[in-house]
Amino acid sequence: MRRSSSSLVVRAAVIALLSTTAGANVAAQSSIAPPARFTDPDRVAKMRAALPQIDSVMRAFATSSRVPGIAYGVIVDGKLLHVAALGLREVPSKALVDTSSVFRIASMTKSFTALSILQLRDAGKLSLDDAAERYVPELKAMRYATSDAPRITVRHLMSHSAGFPEDNPWGDQQLAATDAQLSAMIKQGIPFSNAPGTAYEYSNFGFAILGRIVQNVSGMPYARYIQQRVLRPLGMTSTTMEARDVPANRLAHGYRLQDGAWLEEAALPDGSFGAMGGMLTSSADLSRWVALMLDAWPARDGAESPVLKRSSLREMQQIARFSGASAARNAAGVLSLNAGGYAYGLRSASNCLFAHILSHSGGLPGFGSQMRWLPEYGVGIVALGNLTYTGWTGAIDQSFEILARSGGLKPREPQPAPVLLAMQSQVTRLVQAWKQPLADSIAAMNLFLDESGPRRAAAIEQMSNAVGGNCKAVGQLWAENALRGVWRMQCANGALSVAITLAPTEPARVQQFTVVPMRADAVLGAAPLCRQ
């Protein structure tokens, strides 16, 4: 039978509609979430308005600590939002510090060394779990403290868990050691304060050995490798390993306070220990480094950094060796937590304000510096001073507290996967009116083994009736992550909190489903890190 052209058009439209509906349904089942994002459009403006307060804190710190000169910067979303300098880079001539002045950053060099090791790892030239002696033959003759000790690995060295003793005062004076002298030190033997792989203890010697690994594996001197493979691709043109390479009108001289007077410290030349603390840089260049670290977050699609892929940069910023925790009350009686450890060339910590803090300080005769950033907030601070062991911790603490009070320092918010939103819609319908076929369609295989459908239905009905029924979802789902979320259902005489977690299956289905009464003043979101 011959069909009319009009019926063919209708049939085609129906097929197209069905195809579109099926496509939409498939899209709604996707477990791939958009990247976490900032939700406050005024976030940067709020933090910019707080910068004068940070300037006041920095000026007060420089005065009270009697630092000859300082430079500092605030980085937001990969850009230098604010940079400032004050004081003297050279005391006798009264030459002023400016934002291009170059300071020693001492142990902050360790993060550059760690990144270089990860570059070589990603290139397939070494493994973090290789014995370090594979790349530094002088280590093969090392006498370990016990017969059951494991061979020291590259990872042990990266995380300060090789078992070597803390060596800050000694290490400061080793920067000028030659390659031959480093080899001789290793051959002579290194004593152990702990068994390798069992404890954190800060070791400059260990990072000097990492510098030797970079040199031996890459086939070029450490300083040249850093310049060619790290600094140049990042545009860090003011950064160097050797003070004599810095133009005289930009070099910050280092000082110590003795009997109320500033005495200049002799500049330490670069040598085989440079990988642990030999670098010099400016506030602007160091801000580029912090911006690189911040840009690793959040995980996402798109072009990679020219020096290291984002997943390796994030790996570098995770705790590799826990170093302990403490809790104490401050002068106001407020309980404060500090916990964390060492990542790779960086410290990772948590306190009552921020769950993930990355930092490193640097101290040498004549200098003290610190860099600190909050990956989930997209914000970092760098600070440089030319007084021996300039102690920046308090001033930077205050600066982050000022940014927090501005209202602009908020973390990115995880975004729900489409399937989580689809399951939210279906679970909302179940709370309003339980239908077992609908419940079966959204349930992971465990859900009704853990508690039967009829028992769940009865419990939800009882809670709904207790708050007057007629419950409707209000506001947005708060996503803890792509596949877990909670939302508010407002009822006639109260509210319910509904939370779901999806199972690790494709398509993802509900493995956990809770409904509880919700206080009128309760707010959805993460609980405070510290609660009294």
Buried (B, 14 or more C-beta within 10 A) or exposed (E): EEEEEEEEEEEEEEEEEEEEEEEEEEEBBBBEBEEBEBEEEEBBEBBBEBBEBBBEBBBEBBEEBEBBBBBBBBBBBBEBBBBBBBBBBBBEEEBEBBBBBBBBBBBBBBBBBBBBBBBBBEEEEBEBEBBBBBBBEBBEEBEBEEEEBEBBBBBBBBBBBBBBBBBBEEBBEBBBBEBEBBBEBBBEEBEBEBBBBEBBBBBBBBBBBBBBBBBBBBEBBBBEBBBEBBBBEBEBEBBBBBBEBBEEEBBBBBBBBEEEEBEBBEBBEBBBBBBBBBBBBBBBBBBBBBBBBBBBBBEEEEEEBEBBBBEBBBBBBEBBBBBEEEEEEEEEEEEBBBBBBBBBBBBBBBBBBBBBBBBBBBBBBBBBBBBBBBBBBBBBBBBBBBBBBBBBEEBBBBBBBBBBEBBBBBBBBBBBBBBBBBBBEBBBBBBBEBBEEBBEEBBBEEBBEEEEBEEBBEEBBEBBEEBEEEBEBEEBBBBBBBBBBBBBBBBEEBBBBBBBBBBEEEBBBBBBBEBEEBEEEEEBEEEEEBEE
